[in-house]
């Protein structure tokens, strides 16, 4: 549902676009190529944001070892990922210019200095991964902090179509506004949030289109996928 509040210039927050999550060449068990579906949209969003003078914050995950993983992952015997200094820790979409890069250990982007960096701004455009984990946790936490969340379908992703669609529907119902990227860039109709009842179908359709462009992932590199997605 759309908000009746007047739109303000937002802060763009890009979450977890790091190699351990999306690049199969680093051989992380946290990796899923489908999570990279959002990268062309993220690049479009960032180009627009920098042109408009919107602040951009990249929030990555950074672990020292297994002991810094979230508690459930430690109990489950998960191997450490996004270890500081490793190739898997690198951003795929890197900060540029006045962009700020910060790190978290838990899922929510607010498990970092993000709240203080927002400096009183009350609208965030979320981008990155994954909708069924860190993006969702961040959007719900933002709502608790009275921060408005805008989530462009084409700028986020997840490991599967079902997870992607259902998590966006959940966010739209309870914590944020799901939009199409083109309408966001036009800043039309106060960001033109999709009605709750349309979010799941719109998300499924977009994800399916990216799967078609992927055309199978056996032996596919991240660079190969990005080339296909940008056609």
C-alpha positions as a LaTeX table, in Angstrom:
\begin{tabular}{lrrr}
\hline
Residue & $x$ (\AA) & $y$ (\AA) & $z$ (\AA) \\
\hline
Unk1 & 0.00 & 0.00 & 0.00 \\
Unk2 & 1.25 & 3.51 & $-0.82$ \\
Unk3 & 2.10 & 6.02 & 1.86 \\
Unk4 & 0.31 & 9.35 & 2.24 \\
Unk5 & 3.55 & 11.03 & 3.36 \\
Unk6 & 5.33 & 13.35 & 0.93 \\
Unk7 & 8.38 & 11.70 & $-0.62$ \\
Unk8 & 11.84 & 12.82 & 0.45 \\
Unk9 & 15.22 & 12.19 & $-1.10$ \\
Unk10 & 16.18 & 8.73 & 0.14 \\
Unk11 & 19.36 & 7.03 & 1.18 \\
Unk12 & 20.20 & 4.02 & $-1.00$ \\
Unk13 & 21.45 & 1.05 & 1.03 \\
Unk14 & 23.01 & $-1.87$ & $-0.85$ \\
Unk15 & 23.26 & $-5.04$ & 1.22 \\
Unk16 & 25.68 & $-7.97$ & 0.90 \\
Unk17 & 26.65 & $-7.84$ & $-2.79$ \\
Unk18 & 29.80 & $-9.80$ & $-2.00$ \\
Unk19 & 31.50 & $-12.64$ & $-3.83$ \\
Unk20 & 30.86 & $-15.32$ & $-1.22$ \\
Unk21 & 27.12 & $-14.88$ & $-1.80$ \\
Unk22 & 27.02 & $-14.73$ & $-5.61$ \\
Unk23 & 30.29 & $-15.83$ & $-7.26$ \\
Unk24 & 30.63 & $-19.62$ & $-7.72$ \\
Unk25 & 34.37 & $-19.29$ & $-8.36$ \\
Unk26 & 34.99 & $-18.60$ & $-4.66$ \\
Unk27 & 33.28 & $-21.93$ & $-3.81$ \\
Unk28 & 31.33 & $-20.71$ & $-0.78$ \\
Unk29 & 28.36 & $-22.73$ & 0.47 \\
Unk30 & 26.57 & $-19.39$ & 0.90 \\
Unk31 & 26.68 & $-18.78$ & $-2.86$ \\
Unk32 & 23.74 & $-18.74$ & $-5.24$ \\
Unk33 & 24.01 & $-17.34$ & $-8.77$ \\
Unk34 & 20.33 & $-16.41$ & $-8.67$ \\
Unk35 & 21.21 & $-13.80$ & $-6.05$ \\
Unk36 & 23.10 & $-11.96$ & $-8.80$ \\
Unk37 & 19.89 & $-11.33$ & $-10.77$ \\
Unk38 & 19.63 & $-7.93$ & $-9.07$ \\
Unk39 & 23.02 & $-6.56$ & $-10.13$ \\
Unk40 & 21.99 & $-4.81$ & $-13.40$ \\
Unk41 & 19.15 & $-3.10$ & $-11.52$ \\
Unk42 & 21.45 & $-2.12$ & $-8.66$ \\
Unk43 & 23.84 & $-0.51$ & $-11.11$ \\
Unk44 & 21.00 & 1.49 & $-12.70$ \\
Unk45 & 19.80 & 2.58 & $-9.27$ \\
Unk46 & 23.27 & 3.68 & $-8.18$ \\
Unk47 & 23.87 & 5.66 & $-11.36$ \\
Unk48 & 20.60 & 7.50 & $-10.74$ \\
Unk49 & 21.31 & 8.01 & $-7.04$ \\
Unk50 & 24.72 & 9.53 & $-7.65$ \\
Unk51 & 23.30 & 11.82 & $-10.32$ \\
Unk52 & 20.56 & 12.97 & $-7.93$ \\
Unk53 & 22.95 & 13.37 & $-5.00$ \\
Unk54 & 21.28 & 10.66 & $-2.94$ \\
Unk55 & 23.62 & 9.19 & $-0.32$ \\
Unk56 & 24.71 & 5.59 & $-0.97$ \\
Unk57 & 25.74 & 3.14 & 1.74 \\
Unk58 & 27.09 & $-0.34$ & 1.03 \\
Unk59 & 26.54 & $-2.69$ & 3.97 \\
Unk60 & 28.56 & $-5.88$ & 3.73 \\
Unk61 & 29.02 & $-8.88$ & 5.97 \\
Unk62 & 32.39 & $-9.31$ & 7.65 \\
Unk63 & 33.43 & $-12.25$ & 9.82 \\
Unk64 & 36.72 & $-13.00$ & 11.52 \\
Unk65 & 36.00 & $-16.74$ & 11.85 \\
Unk66 & 33.18 & $-19.12$ & 12.81 \\
Unk67 & 32.87 & $-17.54$ & 16.25 \\
Unk68 & 31.51 & $-14.32$ & 14.76 \\
Unk69 & 28.71 & $-16.03$ & 12.79 \\
Unk70 & 25.08 & $-15.65$ & 13.94 \\
Unk71 & 24.30 & $-18.00$ & 16.81 \\
Unk72 & 22.12 & $-20.42$ & 14.85 \\
Unk73 & 24.78 & $-20.79$ & 12.18 \\
Unk74 & 27.43 & $-21.53$ & 14.81 \\
Unk75 & 25.20 & $-24.19$ & 16.36 \\
Unk76 & 24.57 & $-25.66$ & 12.91 \\
Unk77 & 28.29 & $-26.03$ & 12.20 \\
Unk78 & 28.27 & $-23.52$ & 9.33 \\
Unk79 & 31.64 & $-22.62$ & 7.86 \\
Unk80 & 32.66 & $-18.97$ & 8.07 \\
Unk81 & 31.90 & $-16.84$ & 5.00 \\
Unk82 & 32.78 & $-13.28$ & 3.98 \\
Unk83 & 35.92 & $-13.55$ & 6.09 \\
Unk84 & 37.62 & $-10.18$ & 6.25 \\
Unk85 & 40.50 & $-10.01$ & 3.79 \\
Unk86 & 39.32 & $-12.96$ & 1.69 \\
Unk87 & 38.21 & $-12.78$ & $-1.96$ \\
Unk88 & 34.73 & $-13.78$ & $-0.86$ \\
Unk89 & 34.54 & $-10.63$ & 1.30 \\
Unk90 & 34.95 & $-8.34$ & $-1.74$ \\
Unk91 & 32.06 & $-6.25$ & $-3.01$ \\
Unk92 & 31.00 & $-7.12$ & $-6.56$ \\
Unk93 & 29.39 & $-3.70$ & $-6.95$ \\
Unk94 & 32.04 & $-1.56$ & $-5.30$ \\
Unk95 & 31.57 & 1.77 & $-3.51$ \\
Unk96 & 32.48 & 4.78 & $-5.62$ \\
Unk97 & 33.07 & 8.46 & $-4.95$ \\
Unk98 & 31.23 & 9.56 & $-1.82$ \\
Unk99 & 29.67 & 6.14 & $-1.19$ \\
Unk100 & 30.22 & 4.73 & 2.29 \\
Unk101 & 31.10 & 1.09 & 3.01 \\
Unk102 & 30.36 & $-0.49$ & 6.40 \\
Unk103 & 30.03 & $-4.03$ & 7.75 \\
Unk104 & 27.76 & $-6.17$ & 9.91 \\
Unk105 & 27.89 & $-9.64$ & 11.43 \\
Unk106 & 24.20 & $-10.39$ & 11.87 \\
Unk107 & 21.50 & $-10.27$ & 9.16 \\
Unk108 & 19.98 & $-6.81$ & 9.55 \\
Unk109 & 21.85 & $-3.91$ & 7.96 \\
Unk110 & 21.26 & $-2.09$ & 11.25 \\
Unk111 & 23.77 & $-4.45$ & 12.90 \\
Unk112 & 26.30 & $-1.78$ & 11.83 \\
Unk113 & 26.65 & 1.99 & 11.97 \\
Unk114 & 23.80 & 2.42 & 9.48 \\
Unk115 & 21.31 & 4.11 & 11.81 \\
Unk116 & 23.76 & 6.86 & 12.73 \\
Unk117 & 24.80 & 7.30 & 9.08 \\
Unk118 & 21.20 & 7.95 & 8.09 \\
Unk119 & 21.51 & 11.18 & 10.08 \\
Unk120 & 17.81 & 11.65 & 10.60 \\
Unk121 & 16.71 & 10.72 & 7.08 \\
Unk122 & 13.55 & 8.66 & 7.15 \\
Unk123 & 13.44 & 6.97 & 3.73 \\
Unk124 & 15.68 & 4.12 & 2.57 \\
Unk125 & 15.74 & 2.44 & $-0.82$ \\
Unk126 & 16.97 & $-1.11$ & $-0.26$ \\
Unk127 & 19.00 & $-3.08$ & $-2.80$ \\
Unk128 & 21.00 & $-6.31$ & $-2.68$ \\
Unk129 & 20.44 & $-9.72$ & $-1.13$ \\
Unk130 & 18.68 & $-11.71$ & 0.00 \\
Unk131 & 15.02 & $-10.78$ & 0.17 \\
Unk132 & 14.24 & $-13.76$ & 2.41 \\
Unk133 & 17.04 & $-12.96$ & 4.86 \\
Unk134 & 19.04 & $-9.74$ & 5.21 \\
Unk135 & 16.80 & $-7.48$ & 3.14 \\
Unk136 & 13.70 & $-8.68$ & 4.96 \\
Unk137 & 15.33 & $-8.36$ & 8.38 \\
Unk138 & 16.49 & $-4.85$ & 7.49 \\
Unk139 & 13.09 & $-3.70$ & 6.23 \\
Unk140 & 11.29 & $-4.95$ & 9.33 \\
Unk141 & 13.92 & $-3.35$ & 11.58 \\
Unk142 & 13.59 & $-0.08$ & 9.64 \\
Unk143 & 9.85 & $-0.07$ & 10.30 \\
Unk144 & 10.47 & $-0.52$ & 14.02 \\
Unk145 & 12.74 & 2.54 & 13.82 \\
Unk146 & 10.06 & 4.54 & 11.96 \\
Unk147 & 12.10 & 4.53 & 8.74 \\
Unk148 & 10.24 & 4.20 & 5.46 \\
Unk149 & 11.43 & 1.36 & 3.21 \\
Unk150 & 11.23 & 1.34 & $-0.59$ \\
Unk151 & 12.15 & $-2.00$ & $-2.21$ \\
Unk152 & 12.54 & $-2.06$ & $-6.02$ \\
Unk153 & 11.83 & $-5.56$ & $-7.33$ \\
Unk154 & 14.66 & $-5.39$ & $-9.90$ \\
Unk155 & 17.28 & $-4.34$ & $-7.31$ \\
Unk156 & 16.95 & $-7.30$ & $-4.91$ \\
Unk157 & 17.12 & $-11.06$ & $-5.28$ \\
Unk158 & 17.13 & $-14.42$ & $-3.52$ \\
Unk159 & 18.14 & $-18.02$ & $-4.20$ \\
Unk160 & 14.74 & $-19.16$ & $-5.49$ \\
Unk161 & 11.63 & $-17.75$ & $-7.13$ \\
Unk162 & 9.35 & $-18.83$ & $-4.28$ \\
Unk163 & 11.55 & $-17.30$ & $-1.59$ \\
Unk164 & 11.84 & $-14.10$ & $-3.59$ \\
Unk165 & 8.14 & $-13.68$ & $-4.23$ \\
Unk166 & 6.87 & $-14.63$ & $-0.79$ \\
Unk167 & 9.39 & $-12.48$ & 1.07 \\
Unk168 & 8.54 & $-9.41$ & $-1.01$ \\
Unk169 & 4.84 & $-10.04$ & $-0.43$ \\
Unk170 & 5.52 & $-10.24$ & 3.31 \\
Unk171 & 7.44 & $-6.97$ & 3.29 \\
Unk172 & 4.74 & $-5.22$ & 1.30 \\
Unk173 & 2.03 & $-6.44$ & 3.68 \\
Unk174 & 3.75 & $-5.44$ & 6.89 \\
Unk175 & 6.84 & $-3.26$ & 6.64 \\
Unk176 & 7.70 & $-1.59$ & 3.32 \\
Unk177 & 6.68 & $-0.48$ & $-0.15$ \\
Unk178 & 7.57 & $-2.71$ & $-3.09$ \\
Unk179 & 7.98 & $-0.84$ & $-6.37$ \\
Unk180 & 9.12 & $-1.21$ & $-9.95$ \\
Unk181 & 12.53 & 0.33 & $-10.56$ \\
Unk182 & 11.42 & 2.43 & $-13.55$ \\
Unk183 & 8.71 & 4.11 & $-11.50$ \\
Unk184 & 11.12 & 4.72 & $-8.65$ \\
Unk185 & 13.56 & 6.45 & $-10.98$ \\
Unk186 & 10.71 & 8.62 & $-12.26$ \\
Unk187 & 9.75 & 9.35 & $-8.64$ \\
Unk188 & 6.17 & 9.18 & $-9.85$ \\
Unk189 & 3.13 & 9.08 & $-7.57$ \\
Unk190 & 5.19 & 9.05 & $-4.40$ \\
Unk191 & 7.27 & 6.09 & $-5.67$ \\
Unk192 & 4.13 & 4.30 & $-6.94$ \\
Unk193 & 4.14 & 1.32 & $-4.60$ \\
Unk194 & 2.53 & $-1.81$ & $-6.00$ \\
Unk195 & $-0.70$ & $-2.87$ & $-4.28$ \\
Unk196 & $-0.11$ & $-5.71$ & $-1.82$ \\
Unk197 & $-2.14$ & $-8.13$ & $-3.92$ \\
Unk198 & 0.03 & $-7.57$ & $-7.00$ \\
Unk199 & 3.47 & $-7.94$ & $-5.42$ \\
Unk200 & 3.80 & $-11.72$ & $-5.44$ \\
Unk201 & 2.79 & $-12.08$ & $-9.10$ \\
Unk202 & 5.02 & $-9.19$ & $-10.19$ \\
Unk203 & 7.98 & $-10.64$ & $-8.29$ \\
Unk204 & 7.47 & $-14.13$ & $-9.71$ \\
Unk205 & 7.23 & $-12.77$ & $-13.24$ \\
Unk206 & 10.44 & $-10.75$ & $-12.95$ \\
Unk207 & 12.40 & $-13.61$ & $-11.37$ \\
Unk208 & 11.20 & $-16.02$ & $-14.05$ \\
Unk209 & 12.42 & $-13.62$ & $-16.73$ \\
Unk210 & 15.88 & $-13.62$ & $-15.18$ \\
Unk211 & 15.88 & $-17.42$ & $-14.99$ \\
Unk212 & 15.10 & $-17.51$ & $-18.70$ \\
Unk213 & 18.04 & $-15.21$ & $-19.42$ \\
Unk214 & 20.26 & $-17.42$ & $-17.25$ \\
Unk215 & 19.32 & $-20.42$ & $-19.41$ \\
Unk216 & 20.80 & $-22.95$ & $-16.99$ \\
Unk217 & 23.73 & $-22.45$ & $-14.65$ \\
Unk218 & 25.94 & $-25.52$ & $-15.14$ \\
Unk219 & 29.46 & $-24.14$ & $-15.48$ \\
Unk220 & 28.20 & $-20.56$ & $-15.65$ \\
Unk221 & 30.46 & $-17.87$ & $-14.19$ \\
Unk222 & 29.26 & $-14.69$ & $-12.56$ \\
Unk223 & 30.63 & $-12.67$ & $-15.47$ \\
Unk224 & 28.80 & $-14.91$ & $-17.97$ \\
Unk225 & 25.54 & $-14.47$ & $-16.08$ \\
Unk226 & 25.85 & $-10.69$ & $-15.87$ \\
Unk227 & 26.49 & $-10.54$ & $-19.60$ \\
Unk228 & 23.28 & $-12.53$ & $-20.23$ \\
Unk229 & 21.23 & $-10.46$ & $-17.81$ \\
Unk230 & 22.28 & $-7.20$ & $-19.44$ \\
Unk231 & 21.23 & $-8.29$ & $-22.96$ \\
\hline
\end{tabular}
